[in-house]
Amino acid sequence: MDSTPTSDTTPDAPNEPAEETSASGIDHFDAAGFLKQVTRQAGVYQMYGGDGNILYVGKAKNLKNRLTSYFQSSSGLSPKTRALVSRIRNIQVTVTPTEAEALVLEQNLIKQQRPPYNILLRDDKSYPYIMFTSGDEFPRLAMHRGGKKKGVSYFGPFPNVGAVKSSLGFLQKTFRLRNCEDSIFNNRQRPCLQHQINRCTAPCVGLIKAEEYREDIRHAEMFLRGKSDELVRELADQMEAASINLEFEKAAVYRDQIAALKRVQAQNIVESGSADIDVIALHQQAGMVCVHLLYIRQGRILGSKSHFPKGQLLEVGGELLASFLAQFYLQGAERDYPRVTLLSHEVSDHEVISEAIQQQCGRQIAFQSDLRGQRNRWMQMALTAAKENLQAQLANKQNTLQRFEALQDALRLESMPERLECFDISHSHGELTVASCVVFDTNGPLKSDYRKFNIDGITGGDDYAAMEQALRRRYTRLQKGEGVMPDILLIDGGKGQLNRAREVLAELAVTDVLMIGVAKGTTRKAGFETLILPDGTSEMTLDGDSPALHLIQHIRDESHRFAITGHKQRRDKKRRTSRLEDIPGVGAKRRRELLRHFGGLQGIQKASIEDLAKVPLISKKIAEDIYTALNSE
């Protein structure tokens, strides 16, 4: 598709071409002057810094509206966007006929210029294929990557080498095709190990006729084209014919091939009419992103891959996924395009992305995010993989050490902190409160040192009192030597929580722990956190792409997860506990007799005092106590 910019014919500039509009300044950018003359047409904008280097490339349906949004009140912008705007010294605008063409041009510019504020993917240079050499009497089965040759049959592309190797292994086991190089094949004098383990019919030494080998090749090609049902029927007919002709060894080969094909079919659920699907799930945590893809072809999951997009201006949810889709489908090398792509988040620009893909690649892809049935199960698999792979990335020792070093720089500490603790509170409407204490060292989460505190004796919902009790219990033990003091104590909360923590540690004479509050910003979204420094009045905001902030977000999220888990366990334990245990005088033996007599707690609740008194070991007085306890609500 030709993405050459068109002339601006809007009323803003009726007689002048606006193929490219720019504005620049030495020390600052004159946003007001620039916005007065920018067009309202669709197009692409390129933002440059004072050194002339590209900062960001974007596209818009209405350039004037989109660019104006950057220079309105900064309170509505994320810290990362504010950082971008502060560096802008020049903007160039290129007009395109449609938004879809703007999207294609945007992706081409991103690929060429690699702007630091755009999300950037490491794109595969080429995708692997399965090939059958032609022109040979006995074609070879192999993996291929790179340029294609005439006269060779290619199947793919596959998402990764692992998917190719899995398919090659199945084809060799089932159809026993050769995979050796021609130099080896032409000089064999006896069958190799592949024949001995029943993975090759040894055409090199004439143990199979050329027409029979060609038939095996044809069957393998049918499988790769997704014609498994048709292939099974054909093999069944051949097995029956071989049995009638008393060729039992040949019939056994066909039988084994049918069994192998049916095992593959049983392992994969085929969706009629839409078996070629990409499943794309996004998970964000601690300032990082993982996008996980499942590749489903002919109803089989061929493979999967995780991407970790990088960029200083990472968006949230659907916006980030839209940027990923545009790069993945428009910038990549030759791809195996699906009919349908399933998305974990709704993408508002999906129609524009679909139109751009069709214009550039001649493919139509339908995007879906409202999923049910098998498609939803595939999505849950992808979401789980995205979450687990991102957590593994966060736990990487090298990444964690870099984040600790960045935290030292951000807080201007003389030495690098080696141990962090973070506290959080969880409860249900003030009941069954649990406080969590999570510990990180330079290797990541130190789960052996995690602690939970069941909080009792406070007013329900009083998080300050809950935090005070947890800190007092924790640091009283640490002062006695029952554990290791942290270098930094992070409190998930604002100035009030931090001040209460300072009071507790002062009472306990704990003086060598740096305390920092982690308060959510006005939008309460990740990346907007404010750090409250130890004096309780000074505040600090780190850039959204700061490794130090990512470390703080990671330990804060982990303490939140651990607190919720502890609260749920405490709540579930209460639900499992019999109400009889709270009644004075009703011990294990009497509870057993009551349950045996009435069959369960529900029967006991319905019983009268007289009925309760008939149970062995239950006196009239105890029966009255039981009746009152169970019917007092």
C-alpha positions as CSV (number, residue, x, y, z in Angstrom):
1,M,0.0,0.0,0.0
2,D,1.3,3.5,-0.8
3,S,1.3,5.6,2.3
4,T,2.5,8.8,0.6
5,P,1.1,11.8,2.5
6,T,-1.6,13.8,0.8
7,S,-2.2,17.5,0.7
8,D,-4.2,19.3,3.4
9,T,-7.5,20.6,2.0
10,T,-9.3,21.5,5.2
11,P,-10.7,25.0,5.7
12,D,-7.7,25.7,8.0
13,A,-5.4,26.0,5.0
14,P,-7.5,25.9,1.8
15,N,-4.9,27.1,-0.7
16,E,-1.7,25.7,0.8
17,P,-0.4,22.1,0.8
18,A,0.1,20.7,4.3
19,E,2.1,17.7,3.4
20,E,4.3,18.4,6.4
21,T,3.8,20.9,9.1
22,S,6.5,21.6,11.8
23,A,7.1,24.0,14.6
24,S,10.3,24.3,16.7
25,G,12.0,26.4,19.3
26,I,15.4,26.7,20.9
27,D,14.5,26.5,24.6
28,H,10.8,25.6,24.5
29,F,8.1,24.6,22.2
30,D,5.5,27.2,21.2
31,A,2.5,24.8,21.6
32,A,-0.2,27.6,21.3
33,G,1.2,28.9,18.0
34,F,1.6,25.5,16.5
35,L,-1.9,24.3,17.5
36,K,-3.5,27.3,15.8
37,Q,-2.5,26.2,12.4
38,V,-2.4,22.4,12.6
39,T,-4.9,20.5,10.5
40,R,-7.9,18.5,11.6
41,Q,-7.3,15.7,9.1
42,A,-6.0,12.2,9.8
43,G,-2.3,11.7,9.9
44,V,0.9,11.0,11.7
45,Y,2.9,13.3,14.1
46,Q,6.6,13.0,15.0
47,M,7.9,14.6,18.2
48,Y,11.5,15.6,18.5
49,G,13.7,16.8,21.4
50,G,16.1,19.7,21.6
51,D,19.0,17.5,20.2
52,G,16.9,16.8,17.1
53,N,16.4,13.1,18.0
54,I,13.0,11.5,17.6
55,L,11.0,11.1,20.8
56,Y,7.6,9.7,19.8
57,V,5.6,8.8,16.7
58,G,1.8,8.7,16.8
59,K,-1.2,8.7,14.5
60,A,-4.6,10.4,14.9
61,K,-8.0,10.5,13.2
62,N,-8.0,14.3,14.0
63,L,-4.5,15.6,14.4
64,K,-5.6,18.9,16.0
65,N,-7.6,17.3,18.7
66,R,-5.0,14.6,19.4
67,L,-2.1,17.1,19.7
68,T,-4.1,19.6,21.7
69,S,-4.6,16.8,24.3
70,Y,-0.9,16.8,25.1
71,F,-0.8,20.5,25.9
72,Q,-3.9,20.9,28.0
73,S,-3.7,20.9,31.9
74,S,-0.8,18.6,32.9
75,S,-2.9,17.3,35.9
76,G,-4.7,14.9,33.5
77,L,-1.5,13.5,32.1
78,S,0.5,10.6,33.4
79,P,4.0,11.3,34.7
80,K,5.5,9.6,31.6
81,T,3.4,11.7,29.2
82,R,4.4,14.9,31.2
83,A,8.1,13.9,30.8
84,L,7.6,13.5,27.1
85,V,5.8,16.8,26.6
86,S,8.6,18.6,28.6
87,R,11.2,17.4,26.2
88,I,9.3,18.4,22.9
89,R,11.1,21.1,20.9
90,N,9.7,20.2,17.4
91,I,6.6,18.4,16.0
92,Q,6.3,17.4,12.4
93,V,2.9,16.4,11.0
94,T,2.2,14.3,7.9
95,V,-1.4,14.1,6.5
96,T,-2.9,10.9,5.2
97,P,-6.2,10.3,3.4
98,T,-7.5,7.9,6.1
99,E,-6.7,6.8,9.6
100,A,-5.8,3.3,8.4
101,E,-3.2,4.7,6.1
102,A,-1.9,6.8,9.0
103,L,-1.6,3.7,11.1
104,V,0.5,2.0,8.4
105,L,2.8,5.0,8.0
106,E,3.1,5.3,11.8
107,Q,4.3,1.7,12.1
108,N,6.8,2.1,9.2
109,L,8.2,5.2,11.0
110,I,8.4,3.4,14.3
111,K,10.3,0.5,12.7
112,Q,12.7,2.8,11.0
113,Q,13.3,5.4,13.8
114,R,12.8,3.3,17.0
115,P,11.5,6.2,19.1
116,P,12.2,5.7,22.9
117,Y,8.7,6.7,24.0
118,N,6.9,4.2,21.6
119,I,6.5,0.5,22.6
120,L,9.1,-1.5,20.8
121,L,9.1,-5.2,19.9
122,R,11.9,-7.4,19.0
123,D,10.6,-8.7,15.7
124,D,11.5,-12.1,14.3
125,K,13.7,-11.7,11.2
126,S,12.2,-14.9,9.7
127,Y,9.8,-17.6,10.7
128,P,10.5,-21.3,10.5
129,Y,8.8,-23.6,8.0
130,I,8.5,-27.4,7.4
131,M,9.8,-28.3,3.9
132,F,9.7,-31.3,1.6
133,T,12.5,-31.2,-1.0
134,S,11.2,-31.9,-4.5
135,G,13.0,-33.2,-7.6
136,D,14.3,-36.1,-5.5
137,E,13.0,-39.6,-5.7
138,F,12.8,-39.7,-2.0
139,P,12.0,-36.2,-0.7
140,R,13.6,-35.1,2.6
141,L,11.6,-33.7,5.6
142,A,13.3,-30.8,7.3
143,M,12.9,-27.4,9.0
144,H,13.7,-24.3,6.9
145,R,14.3,-20.7,7.8
146,G,15.1,-18.0,5.3
147,G,14.6,-17.5,1.6
148,K,12.4,-19.9,-0.4
149,K,13.6,-22.0,-3.4
150,K,11.5,-23.0,-6.4
151,G,10.4,-26.6,-6.5
152,V,10.4,-27.0,-2.8
153,S,7.1,-27.6,-0.8
154,Y,6.9,-25.3,2.3
155,F,4.3,-25.5,5.1
156,G,4.0,-22.7,7.6
157,P,5.2,-20.3,8.8
158,F,5.2,-21.7,12.4
159,P,5.3,-19.4,15.4
160,N,8.7,-20.7,16.7
161,V,11.2,-23.5,16.3
162,G,9.7,-25.5,19.2
163,A,6.4,-25.8,17.2
164,V,8.3,-27.0,14.1
165,K,10.3,-29.6,16.1
166,S,7.1,-30.9,17.7
167,S,5.5,-31.3,14.3
168,L,8.6,-32.9,12.8
169,G,8.8,-35.4,15.6
170,F,5.1,-36.4,15.0
171,L,5.6,-36.7,11.2
172,Q,8.7,-38.9,11.6
173,K,7.1,-41.2,14.2
174,T,3.9,-41.5,12.2
175,F,5.0,-41.5,8.5
176,R,8.6,-42.5,8.9
177,L,10.1,-40.0,6.5
178,R,13.9,-39.4,6.1
179,N,15.5,-36.2,7.5
180,C,19.1,-36.8,6.7
181,E,21.2,-34.6,4.4
182,D,21.6,-35.6,0.8
183,S,25.3,-36.2,1.2
184,I,24.6,-38.8,3.9
185,F,21.6,-40.3,2.1
186,N,23.5,-40.9,-1.1
187,N,26.4,-42.7,0.7
188,R,24.5,-45.0,3.1
189,Q,25.2,-48.7,2.8
190,R,23.0,-49.9,5.7
191,P,20.1,-48.5,7.6
192,C,20.8,-45.9,10.3
193,L,19.6,-45.6,13.8
194,Q,16.4,-43.7,12.7
195,H,15.3,-46.9,10.9
196,Q,16.1,-49.1,13.9
197,I,13.9,-47.0,16.2
198,N,11.1,-47.1,13.6
199,R,11.3,-43.4,12.5
200,C,12.5,-44.0,8.9
201,T,11.6,-46.5,6.2
202,A,15.3,-46.5,5.1
203,P,14.8,-45.5,1.4
204,C,18.6,-45.0,1.3
205,V,19.1,-48.7,1.1
206,G,16.0,-49.6,-0.9
207,L,13.8,-50.9,1.9
208,I,10.8,-49.0,0.5
209,K,9.7,-48.4,-3.1
210,A,9.6,-44.8,-4.4
211,E,5.8,-44.8,-5.0
212,E,5.1,-46.0,-1.4
213,Y,7.4,-43.3,0.0
214,R,5.6,-40.7,-2.1
215,E,2.4,-41.9,-0.6
216,D,3.7,-41.3,2.9
217,I,4.8,-37.8,1.8
218,R,1.3,-37.1,0.5
219,H,-0.3,-38.3,3.8
220,A,2.1,-36.0,5.7
221,E,1.1,-33.1,3.5
222,M,-2.6,-33.8,4.1
223,F,-1.9,-33.7,7.9
224,L,0.0,-30.4,7.6
225,R,-2.9,-28.9,5.6
226,G,-5.4,-29.8,8.3
227,K,-7.1,-32.6,6.5
228,S,-6.8,-35.1,9.4
229,D,-10.3,-36.4,9.2
230,E,-10.0,-37.1,5.4
231,L,-6.6,-38.7,6.0
232,V,-8.0,-41.0,8.8
233,R,-10.8,-42.2,6.4
234,E,-8.3,-42.9,3.6
235,L,-5.9,-44.8,5.9
236,A,-8.9,-46.8,7.3
237,D,-9.8,-47.9,3.7
238,Q,-6.1,-48.8,3.0
239,M,-5.9,-50.8,6.2
240,E,-9.1,-52.7,5.3
241,A,-7.7,-53.4,1.8
242,A,-4.4,-54.6,3.2
243,S,-6.2,-57.0,5.6
244,I,-8.3,-58.4,2.8
245,N,-5.1,-59.1,0.8
246,L,-3.5,-60.7,3.9
247,E,-0.9,-58.0,4.1
248,F,-1.1,-57.8,7.9
249,E,2.2,-56.0,8.5
250,K,1.1,-53.2,6.1
251,A,-2.3,-53.1,7.8
252,A,-0.6,-52.8,11.2
253,V,1.3,-49.7,9.9
254,Y,-1.9,-48.1,8.8
255,R,-3.5,-49.0,12.1
256,D,-0.7,-47.3,14.1
257,Q,-0.9,-44.2,11.9
258,I,-4.6,-43.9,12.5
259,A,-4.1,-44.3,16.2
260,A,-1.5,-41.5,16.2
261,L,-3.7,-39.2,14.3
262,K,-6.6,-39.8,16.6
263,R,-4.5,-39.1,19.7
264,V,-3.5,-35.7,18.2
265,Q,-7.2,-35.0,17.4
266,A,-8.2,-35.9,21.0
267,Q,-5.6,-33.5,22.4
268,N,-6.9,-30.6,20.4
269,I,-10.4,-29.1,20.3
270,V,-11.3,-28.0,16.7
271,E,-13.6,-25.0,16.2
272,S,-15.5,-25.6,13.0
273,G,-15.2,-22.7,10.5
274,S,-12.7,-20.7,12.6
275,A,-9.8,-23.0,13.4
276,D,-7.0,-20.5,12.6
277,I,-6.9,-18.2,15.6
278,D,-4.3,-16.0,17.5
279,V,-5.0,-15.6,21.2
280,I,-3.4,-12.4,22.6
281,A,-3.4,-11.8,26.4
282,L,-1.9,-8.8,28.2
283,H,-0.8,-8.6,31.8
284,Q,0.7,-5.6,33.6
285,Q,2.5,-5.5,36.9
286,A,5.1,-3.4,38.6
287,G,5.6,-1.1,35.6
288,M,6.3,-4.0,33.2
289,V,4.1,-5.7,30.6
290,C,3.9,-9.2,29.2
291,V,1.9,-10.0,26.0
292,H,1.4,-13.7,25.5
293,L,0.3,-15.3,22.2
294,L,-1.2,-18.7,21.6
295,Y,-1.0,-19.8,17.9
296,I,-3.9,-22.1,17.0
297,R,-4.0,-23.6,13.5
298,Q,-6.5,-26.2,12.3
299,G,-7.7,-26.2,15.9
300,R,-4.3,-27.3,17.3
301,I,-2.2,-25.1,19.6
302,L,1.0,-25.0,17.5
303,G,3.0,-22.9,20.0
304,S,3.1,-19.8,22.1
305,K,5.4,-16.9,22.7
306,S,5.7,-14.1,25.3
307,H,6.7,-10.5,24.4
308,F,7.9,-7.9,26.9
309,P,7.3,-4.5,25.1
310,K,9.6,-1.8,26.1
311,G,9.1,2.0,25.9
312,Q,9.0,5.0,28.2
313,L,5.3,5.7,27.4
314,L,3.6,2.4,28.1
315,E,-0.1,2.9,28.1
316,V,-2.7,0.9,30.0
317,G,-4.8,-2.1,28.9
318,G,-6.6,-1.6,25.6
319,E,-4.4,1.3,24.5
320,L,-1.2,-0.7,25.0
321,L,-2.7,-3.7,23.3
322,A,-3.7,-1.6,20.3
323,S,-0.1,-0.4,19.9
324,F,1.1,-4.0,20.2
325,L,-1.3,-5.3,17.5
326,A,-0.3,-2.6,15.1
327,Q,3.4,-3.4,15.4
328,F,2.9,-7.1,15.5
329,Y,0.7,-7.4,12.4
330,L,2.0,-4.4,10.3
331,Q,5.8,-4.4,11.0
332,G,6.6,-8.0,11.1
333,A,8.3,-10.3,8.7
334,E,6.2,-12.7,6.7
335,R,3.5,-14.0,9.1
336,D,0.9,-16.7,9.1
337,Y,-2.2,-14.5,9.6
338,P,-5.2,-16.0,11.4
339,R,-8.8,-15.5,10.5
340,V,-9.6,-14.4,14.1
341,T,-7.6,-12.8,16.9
342,L,-8.9,-13.1,20.4
343,L,-8.0,-10.2,22.8
344,S,-7.9,-10.0,26.6
345,H,-8.9,-6.3,26.5
346,E,-11.3,-4.4,24.3
347,V,-9.4,-2.3,21.7
348,S,-11.3,0.7,20.5
349,D,-9.2,1.0,17.3
350,H,-9.7,-2.6,16.2
351,E,-11.6,-1.6,13.0
352,V,-8.8,0.8,11.9
353,I,-6.2,-1.9,12.7
354,S,-8.1,-4.5,10.7
355,E,-8.5,-2.1,7.7
356,A,-4.8,-1.2,7.8
357,I,-3.8,-5.0,7.8
358,Q,-6.1,-5.6,4.8
359,Q,-4.7,-2.6,2.9
360,Q,-1.1,-3.6,3.5
361,C,-1.2,-7.4,3.6
362,G,-4.4,-8.3,1.8
363,R,-5.6,-10.2,4.9
364,Q,-8.8,-9.8,6.8
365,I,-8.6,-10.4,10.6
366,A,-11.6,-10.2,12.9
367,F,-10.8,-9.0,16.5
368,Q,-12.9,-10.3,19.4
369,S,-12.7,-9.6,23.1
370,D,-16.2,-10.8,24.3
371,L,-15.4,-14.5,24.6
372,R,-17.3,-17.6,25.7
373,G,-16.8,-21.4,25.7
374,Q,-13.6,-22.8,24.2
375,R,-12.4,-19.4,23.1
376,N,-12.6,-18.1,26.7
377,R,-10.7,-21.2,27.9
378,W,-7.9,-20.5,25.4
379,M,-7.8,-16.9,26.7
380,Q,-7.6,-18.0,30.3
381,M,-4.6,-20.2,29.3
382,A,-2.9,-17.2,27.7
383,L,-3.6,-14.9,30.6
384,T,-2.2,-17.4,33.1
385,A,0.9,-17.8,30.9
386,A,1.3,-14.0,30.6
387,K,1.0,-13.5,34.4
388,E,3.5,-16.3,35.2
389,N,6.0,-15.3,32.6
390,L,5.9,-11.7,33.8
391,Q,6.4,-12.7,37.4
392,A,9.4,-14.8,36.3
393,Q,10.8,-11.8,34.5
394,L,10.3,-9.6,37.6
395,A,12.0,-12.3,39.8
396,N,15.0,-12.4,37.5
397,K,18.0,-11.8,39.8
398,Q,19.9,-9.5,37.5
399,N,16.8,-7.3,37.0
400,T,16.1,-7.2,40.7
401,L,19.7,-6.1,41.5
402,Q,19.5,-3.3,39.0
403,R,16.2,-2.1,40.6
404,F,17.9,-2.1,44.1
405,E,20.7,0.0,42.6
406,A,18.2,2.4,41.0
407,L,16.4,2.7,44.4
408,Q,19.7,3.7,46.0
409,D,20.2,6.4,43.4
410,A,16.6,7.6,43.6
411,L,16.7,8.0,47.4
412,R,20.4,9.2,47.4
413,L,21.5,6.6,49.8
414,E,25.2,6.1,50.7
415,S,24.9,2.3,50.3
416,M,22.6,0.0,48.4
417,P,19.7,-1.3,50.5
418,E,19.8,-5.1,50.7
419,R,16.5,-5.9,52.5
420,L,13.0,-4.3,52.1
421,E,9.8,-4.9,54.0
422,C,6.3,-3.9,53.1
423,F,3.1,-4.0,55.1
424,D,-0.5,-4.1,53.9
425,I,-3.9,-4.6,55.5
426,S,-6.9,-6.7,54.2
427,H,-10.4,-7.3,55.7
428,S,-14.0,-7.6,54.8
429,H,-16.0,-4.6,56.0
430,G,-13.7,-4.5,59.1
431,E,-14.0,-8.2,59.9
432,L,-11.3,-10.8,60.1
433,T,-8.5,-8.3,59.5
434,V,-5.1,-9.7,58.4
435,A,-1.8,-7.7,58.0
436,S,0.9,-8.9,55.7
437,C,4.6,-8.5,55.9
438,V,6.5,-9.2,52.7
439,V,10.3,-9.2,52.4
440,F,12.5,-8.7,49.3
441,D,16.3,-8.9,49.1
442,T,18.6,-8.4,46.1
443,N,17.5,-11.8,44.7
444,G,13.8,-10.9,44.8
445,P,10.9,-12.1,47.0
446,L,12.2,-13.9,50.2
447,K,9.1,-15.9,50.8
448,S,10.6,-17.8,53.8
449,D,10.5,-14.5,55.7
450,Y,7.0,-13.5,54.8
451,R,4.7,-13.1,57.8
452,K,0.9,-12.8,58.4
453,F,-0.7,-11.3,61.5
454,N,-4.3,-11.9,62.5
455,I,-5.5,-8.6,63.9
456,D,-7.9,-8.7,66.9
457,G,-9.0,-6.3,69.6
458,I,-9.4,-3.2,67.4
459,T,-12.4,-1.3,66.0
460,G,-13.5,-2.9,62.7
461,G,-12.1,-1.1,59.7
462,D,-9.5,0.9,61.7
463,D,-6.5,0.3,59.3
464,Y,-4.3,2.6,61.4
465,A,-4.8,0.5,64.5
466,A,-4.3,-2.7,62.5
467,M,-1.0,-1.4,61.1
468,E,0.1,-0.4,64.5
469,Q,-0.6,-3.8,66.0
470,A,1.2,-5.6,63.1
471,L,4.3,-3.3,63.3
472,R,4.5,-3.6,67.1
473,R,4.3,-7.4,67.0
474,R,6.8,-7.6,64.1
475,Y,9.4,-5.2,65.4
476,T,9.2,-6.3,69.0
477,R,10.4,-9.7,67.8
478,L,13.1,-8.2,65.6
479,Q,14.4,-6.2,68.5
480,K,14.8,-9.4,70.4
481,G,16.9,-10.9,67.6
482,E,14.1,-13.1,66.2
483,G,14.8,-12.1,62.6
484,V,16.7,-9.6,60.5
485,M,16.0,-5.8,60.5
486,P,15.2,-4.4,57.0
487,D,17.1,-1.4,55.5
488,I,13.8,0.1,54.2
489,L,10.3,-0.3,55.5
490,L,7.6,0.5,53.0
491,I,4.1,1.3,54.2
492,D,1.3,1.0,51.7
493,G,-0.6,4.2,52.6
494,G,-0.4,7.9,52.9
495,K,1.0,10.3,55.5
496,G,-1.3,9.0,58.3
497,Q,-0.2,5.4,58.0
498,L,3.5,6.5,57.8
499,N,3.2,8.8,60.9
500,R,1.6,5.9,62.9
501,A,4.5,3.6,61.8
502,R,7.1,6.2,62.9
503,E,5.4,6.5,66.3
504,V,5.5,2.7,66.8
505,L,9.2,2.3,65.8
506,A,10.1,5.3,67.9
507,E,8.5,3.6,71.0
508,L,10.4,0.4,70.3
509,A,13.6,2.4,69.8
510,V,14.1,1.1,66.2
511,T,16.2,3.9,64.7
512,D,18.1,2.3,61.8
513,V,15.2,1.6,59.5
514,L,14.3,4.0,56.7
515,M,10.5,4.4,56.5
516,I,8.8,5.4,53.2
517,G,5.0,5.7,52.5
518,V,3.7,4.5,49.1
519,A,0.6,6.5,48.4
520,K,-1.6,6.1,45.3
521,G,-1.9,9.1,43.0
522,T,-5.1,10.9,42.2
523,T,-6.0,8.4,39.5
524,R,-5.1,5.4,41.7
525,K,-3.4,3.8,38.7
526,A,0.0,2.1,38.6
527,G,2.7,4.6,37.6
528,F,1.2,7.5,39.5
529,E,2.5,6.6,43.0
530,T,3.8,9.2,45.3
531,L,6.6,8.3,47.8
532,I,6.3,10.0,51.2
533,L,9.7,10.4,52.7
534,P,10.7,9.7,56.3
535,D,10.0,13.2,57.6
536,G,6.3,12.7,56.7
537,T,6.0,16.0,54.7
538,S,8.4,15.7,51.8
539,E,7.2,13.8,48.7
540,M,8.8,12.3,45.7
541,T,7.4,11.1,42.3
542,L,9.5,8.7,40.2
543,D,9.2,8.4,36.4
544,G,6.9,5.7,35.3
545,D,9.8,3.8,33.6
546,S,12.0,4.0,36.7
547,P,13.4,0.6,37.8
548,A,13.2,1.9,41.4
549,L,9.5,2.5,41.0
550,H,9.1,-0.9,39.4
551,L,10.7,-2.5,42.5
552,I,8.4,-0.5,44.9
553,Q,5.4,-1.5,42.8
554,H,6.4,-5.1,42.8
555,I,6.8,-5.4,46.6
556,R,3.7,-3.3,47.2
557,D,1.6,-5.6,44.9
558,E,3.1,-8.7,46.5
559,S,2.2,-7.4,50.0
560,H,-1.3,-6.7,48.8
561,R,-1.6,-10.2,47.3
562,F,-0.3,-11.8,50.5
563,A,-2.6,-9.8,52.7
564,I,-5.7,-10.8,50.6
565,T,-4.6,-14.4,50.6
566,G,-4.3,-14.4,54.4
567,H,-7.6,-12.8,54.9
568,K,-9.4,-15.3,52.6
569,Q,-7.7,-18.2,54.5
570,R,-8.9,-16.8,57.8
571,R,-12.4,-16.2,56.4
572,D,-12.6,-19.7,54.9
573,K,-11.4,-21.2,58.2
574,K,-14.2,-19.5,60.1
575,R,-16.7,-20.8,57.6
576,R,-15.4,-24.4,58.1
577,T,-15.4,-24.1,61.9
578,S,-18.6,-25.4,63.6
579,R,-20.5,-22.9,65.6
580,L,-20.7,-25.5,68.3
581,E,-17.0,-24.8,69.1
582,D,-17.9,-21.4,70.5
583,I,-20.3,-22.8,73.0
584,P,-18.8,-23.2,76.6
585,G,-19.0,-26.7,77.9
586,V,-19.4,-28.3,74.4
587,G,-16.2,-30.1,73.8
588,A,-15.2,-32.6,71.1
589,K,-17.1,-35.6,72.6
590,R,-20.4,-33.7,73.0
591,R,-20.0,-32.2,69.5
592,R,-19.5,-35.7,68.1
593,E,-22.6,-37.0,69.9
594,L,-24.7,-34.1,68.7
595,L,-23.7,-34.5,65.1
596,R,-24.2,-38.2,65.2
597,H,-27.7,-37.8,66.7
598,F,-28.9,-35.0,64.4
599,G,-26.8,-35.7,61.3
600,G,-25.4,-32.2,61.1
601,L,-25.5,-28.6,62.3
602,Q,-28.7,-27.8,60.5
603,G,-30.5,-30.6,62.4
604,I,-29.1,-29.3,65.7
605,Q,-30.3,-25.8,65.0
606,K,-33.9,-27.1,64.3
607,A,-34.0,-29.2,67.5
608,S,-35.8,-28.1,70.7
609,I,-34.2,-28.0,74.1
610,E,-36.0,-31.2,75.0
611,D,-34.7,-32.9,71.8
612,L,-31.2,-31.7,72.6
613,A,-31.4,-33.0,76.2
614,K,-32.0,-36.6,74.8
615,V,-28.5,-36.8,73.3
616,P,-26.0,-38.7,75.4
617,L,-23.6,-36.4,77.5
618,I,-26.0,-33.4,77.0
619,S,-27.6,-32.2,80.3
620,K,-30.7,-29.9,80.4
621,K,-28.4,-27.0,81.3
622,I,-26.1,-27.6,78.4
623,A,-29.1,-28.1,76.1
624,E,-30.4,-24.7,77.0
625,D,-27.0,-23.2,76.4
626,I,-26.8,-24.8,72.9
627,Y,-30.3,-23.7,72.0
628,T,-29.6,-20.1,73.1
629,A,-26.3,-19.9,71.2
630,L,-27.7,-21.3,68.0
631,N,-30.9,-19.3,68.0
632,S,-29.8,-16.0,69.4
633,E,-29.5,-14.3,66.0
